[in-house]
Amino acid sequence: MQILKIVFKKHFLFLMLVFAAFGSVNAQSAKNKVHSDKGWSLFGALTLNNQLVNDKGITAPINYLYSSVNNNVFKPGYSGGFRYDGVSKRNNYYSLSFAINRVSAGTSYTNKYTLAPFLEDFTHFKADNQFTTLSVAAHYKILLPVNEMRKYKFYAVLGPSLDYKISTISAEHLINGSGNRAFVNGDLGAEFDNKGHYALYAHYKLGCNVANSSVPTTLNRFELGMSIKVKDLF
């Protein structure tokens, strides 16, 4: 996971440049087509979540057994909201989405401490592993030359997203300004569009720590979801 994060961050800008170049090539072929996939959609998704916590050795009145709080796994959650798919004047595809997310996250702590032989491994901080966020995402979509594009469309997507906690945070997160309410992510994924009626998508959100916190925390998430055009529902 740590290697994936380093590679992703180092090449994020490069990927954006490659996608932009590829998009400009596809833009000319799509210039005179009717974009049936434009418009507002409602979506829902199942998610798998994991957070990485670095307590930086903060002091707290309570310590926690490392083995009881550390579980480097992805736990399930869900997400729902609405999005707008559009095409710019230069025929570049994009989407803007707004969602509410119920997060249940596995947690990996980068630091652990010991006072052998008196105490087992412990950590000074216990992160919230269940919370609710509001999120916004802006994705650049690359139309891939796969199959018959007049009927079915495949996209590669790339862009930033932001999650903000709206649920109550625990007392531990109030210690020394350790609470992370905002999470910034770099998103990468793929989408399948069926004639503009609905879309299936798979996204991976890689957390990037930009907050000034005494306990930097990043949230990584897989999303597998479906969106349906509002015009087809009402």
C-alpha positions in Angstrom: 0.0 0.0 0.0 2.8 2.4 0.9 4.6 1.7 -2.4 1.4 2.3 -4.3 0.9 5.6 -2.6 4.5 6.8 -3.4 4.2 5.8 -7.1 0.8 7.4 -7.4 1.8 10.7 -5.9 5.0 10.9 -8.0 3.2 10.2 -11.3 -0.2 11.9 -10.6 0.7 15.0 -12.7 2.2 12.8 -15.4 -1.0 10.8 -15.6 -3.1 14.0 -15.9 -0.9 15.2 -18.8 -1.2 11.9 -20.6 -5.0 11.8 -20.1 -5.2 15.4 -21.5 -3.2 14.5 -24.6 -5.3 11.4 -25.1 -8.5 13.4 -24.6 -7.5 15.9 -27.2 -7.1 13.2 -29.8 -10.5 11.7 -29.0 -12.2 15.1 -28.9 -12.0 15.6 -32.7 -13.7 12.3 -33.4 -16.5 13.2 -31.0 -16.9 16.7 -32.2 -20.0 16.3 -34.2 -21.8 13.6 -32.1 -24.8 14.1 -29.9 -23.7 13.6 -26.3 -26.5 11.5 -24.9 -24.6 11.0 -21.7 -24.8 14.6 -20.6 -27.0 15.6 -17.7 -27.8 14.9 -14.0 -27.7 11.4 -12.5 -28.4 9.8 -9.1 -25.9 7.2 -7.9 -25.2 4.7 -5.2 -22.1 2.8 -4.4 -20.6 0.1 -2.2 -17.3 1.1 -0.7 -14.2 -0.5 0.9 -12.3 1.8 3.3 -9.0 1.9 5.0 -7.3 4.8 6.9 -3.6 5.3 7.6 -2.8 7.0 11.0 0.5 8.5 12.2 0.2 9.7 15.8 3.7 11.4 15.7 4.1 10.4 19.4 1.5 12.7 20.8 0.8 12.4 24.5 -2.6 11.4 25.8 -4.1 10.4 29.1 -5.1 7.0 27.7 -3.0 4.5 25.7 -4.4 1.7 23.6 -3.2 -1.8 22.9 -1.8 -1.8 19.4 -3.2 -5.3 18.6 -6.7 -4.2 19.6 -6.9 -1.1 17.4 -4.6 -1.9 14.4 -6.3 -3.9 11.6 -4.8 -3.2 8.2 -7.9 -4.2 6.2 -10.6 -2.6 4.1 -14.0 -2.5 5.6 -17.4 -2.0 3.8 -19.5 1.1 3.7 -21.8 2.8 1.3 -22.3 6.1 -0.6 -25.1 7.9 -2.4 -25.6 11.3 -4.2 -25.9 13.0 -7.5 -23.5 13.9 -10.3 -23.4 16.0 -13.5 -21.8 14.7 -16.6 -20.9 17.2 -19.2 -18.8 18.0 -22.3 -16.7 21.2 -22.5 -16.5 23.5 -25.5 -13.4 21.6 -26.6 -15.2 18.3 -26.4 -13.5 17.2 -23.2 -15.6 14.9 -21.0 -16.0 15.6 -17.3 -18.1 14.9 -14.3 -18.9 16.7 -11.0 -20.3 14.6 -8.1 -21.7 15.4 -4.7 -22.2 12.5 -2.2 -22.9 11.5 1.4 -20.8 8.6 2.6 -21.2 6.2 5.5 -17.6 5.1 6.3 -16.6 2.0 8.2 -12.8 1.8 7.9 -10.0 -0.5 8.8 -7.1 1.3 10.4 -3.4 1.0 10.1 -1.1 2.8 12.6 2.4 3.6 11.4 3.8 4.0 15.0 3.7 1.7 18.0 5.4 1.9 21.3 6.5 -0.6 24.0 7.6 -0.7 27.6 8.8 -4.3 27.7 8.4 -6.3 29.8 5.8 -4.3 31.6 3.5 -3.4 28.7 2.6 -4.8 25.3 2.9 -2.7 22.2 0.6 0.3 22.4 -0.4 3.5 20.6 -1.2 6.9 22.0 -4.2 7.5 19.7 -7.4 5.7 18.7 -8.9 6.9 15.4 -12.6 6.9 14.7 -13.4 4.0 12.4 -17.1 4.8 11.7 -18.2 8.2 10.6 -20.2 10.1 7.9 -18.7 12.5 5.3 -19.9 14.8 2.6 -17.8 14.6 -0.5 -17.3 16.5 -3.8 -15.3 15.2 -6.7 -14.3 16.6 -10.1 -13.2 14.0 -12.7 -11.7 14.3 -16.2 -13.1 11.5 -18.4 -11.2 9.9 -21.3 -13.3 8.2 -23.9 -11.6 5.0 -24.8 -11.8 3.6 -28.3 -13.4 0.3 -27.3 -16.3 -1.4 -29.0 -19.1 0.6 -30.7 -18.9 4.0 -29.1 -22.3 5.1 -30.5 -23.9 2.5 -28.2 -21.6 1.7 -25.3 -18.8 4.0 -24.0 -15.9 3.2 -21.8 -14.0 5.9 -19.9 -10.9 6.2 -17.9 -11.3 8.8 -15.1 -8.9 10.9 -13.1 -9.2 13.8 -10.7 -9.3 15.1 -7.1 -12.0 14.6 -4.4 -12.6 16.0 -1.0 -14.3 14.3 2.0 -15.4 16.3 5.1 -16.6 14.7 8.3 -20.1 15.8 9.4 -20.6 13.2 12.2 -19.6 13.8 15.8 -15.9 13.1 16.4 -14.7 11.3 19.5 -13.0 12.8 22.5 -9.6 11.4 21.3 -9.9 13.6 18.3 -10.1 16.7 20.4 -6.7 16.2 22.0 -4.0 18.7 20.8 -5.9 19.4 17.6 -5.6 15.9 16.4 -8.9 15.7 14.7 -8.9 15.3 10.9 -12.2 16.4 9.5 -11.1 16.8 5.9 -9.6 14.2 3.6 -8.1 14.9 0.2 -7.9 12.1 -2.4 -6.5 11.5 -5.9 -9.1 9.4 -7.8 -8.4 6.9 -10.6 -10.9 4.6 -12.2 -13.0 3.3 -15.1 -16.6 3.8 -16.1 -19.0 2.0 -18.5 -21.9 4.0 -20.0 -24.9 2.3 -21.6 -26.4 4.7 -24.2 -26.6 7.5 -21.7 -29.2 5.7 -19.5 -27.0 4.4 -16.8 -23.3 4.0 -15.9 -21.3 1.4 -14.0 -18.1 2.6 -12.4 -15.1 1.5 -10.3 -13.0 4.1 -8.6 -10.0 4.0 -6.3 -9.4 7.1 -4.0 -5.9 7.3 -2.7 -5.6 9.6 0.3 -3.2 12.5 0.4 -2.5 14.3 3.7 -2.6 18.1 3.3 -4.1 19.0 6.7 -2.0 20.6 9.5 -2.8 18.0 12.2 -0.8 16.5 15.0 -2.1 13.1 13.9 -2.0 13.0 10.0 -4.6 10.6 8.7 -5.3 9.6 5.1 -8.4 7.7 3.9 -8.2 5.3 1.0 -11.3 3.9 -0.6 -12.6 1.6 -3.4 -16.0 2.4 -4.9 -18.1 0.2 -7.0 -21.3 1.9 -8.0 -24.0 2.7 -10.5 -25.6 6.0 -11.7 -28.9 6.5 -13.4 -30.0 9.5 -15.4 -32.6 11.6 -13.6 -34.6 12.0 -16.8 -35.1 8.2 -16.9 -36.4 8.1 -13.3 -38.9 11.0 -13.3 
